[in-house]
Amino acid sequence: MALPQLLPNRPLINPNYKLSFSKINLTSPALPFPRHSHSHHIHTHVRHRYPSFTLNCSSNENSSNTNKQNQNQNDVVELPLFPLPLVLFPGAILPLQIFEYRYRIMMHTLLQTDLRFGVIYTDASTGTADVGCVGEVVKHERLVDDRFFIICKGQERFRVTKIVRTKPYLVAEVVWLEDRPSGIGEDDLEGLANEVENHMKDVIRLSNRLNGKPEKETGDLRRNLFPTPFSFFVGSTFEGAPREQQALLELEDTMVRLKREKETLRNTLNYLSAASAVKDVFPSSST
């Protein structure tokens, strides 16, 4: 179900915005990858080339300068980068199929080192972002033709400060990003996270109703997560809106991130409520 423009004041959001609460759907029509019928694997193909590797390191100069001042020189590390048209969040699971030659080389290197690389968002119109998320390989399978199936898990966020080399694959110097204190009490932050969780439950309930699925009690979506990792989980469910996801990933304040997610979910609820009312009046119409 394609939803209309939900955030008119934020031009980055995809007009085909939708929410997924089960897992990241890497075969979404919003991503330039073909669909597959394999039920036991989700394969993300990376055959296409990226013609430009100019990162937007100067797009937020003040923020970048602040981060550089707050980081010690010892915190600067080199990290191989994997540009993809999707956003990886800390804690999220990302399955990939690797068969482009340069990334097969990268995988051979990773398997002999620390199994960590940087996933960074890129698209044709905005280029490559300068903030990404480390993906750690937690499972891999090497095939006879030297392709790899891998499953990686999102770890810490980083900001690119310098491109070290571009061949055979991107390697950059990065500094780590962490959320700053929000300046509000812990109880207030917990309350905001609970509001976001309730909005998510309402979205699931209305979505199921519109899709003709049985309405059942939604379980614990927070799963005892603290507000910051929960805010990353919420962002990972905003399927089909990678630019909005990238904006959420770059925020360095948990409260601001949760407020933005709450607004998005509230707009989604408004749409679903209107669609549900139309369906009640015209039961035979398609929503």
Salt bridges, closest charged atoms under 4 A:
GLU100 OE2 - ARG49 NH1 3.62
GLU100 OE2 - ARG102 NE 2.84
ASP114 OD2 - ARG116 NE 3.96
ASP123 OD2 - ARG243 NE 3.02
ASP130 OD2 - ARG159 NH1 3.10
ASP145 OD2 - ARG147 NE 2.68
ASP146 OD2 - ARG104 NE 3.32
ASP146 OD1 - HIS108 NE2 3.11
ASP146 OD1 - ARG142 NE 3.06
GLU156 OE2 - ARG116 NH2 2.99
ASP179 OD1 - ARG157 NH2 2.67
ASP179 OD2 - ARG257 NH1 2.82
GLU190 OE1 - ARG222 NH1 2.92
GLU195 OE1 - LYS262 NZ 2.29
GLU197 OE2 - LYS201 NZ 3.93
ASP202 OD1 - ARG205 NH2 3.77
GLU239 OE2 - LYS18 NZ 3.44
GLU244 OE2 - ARG10 NH1 3.98
GLU244 OE1 - ARG260 NH2 2.83
GLU252 OE2 - ARG159 NH2 3.44
GLU252 OE1 - ARG180 NH1 3.53
GLU263 OE1 - ARG10 NH2 2.97
ASP280 OD1 - ARG209 NH2 2.89
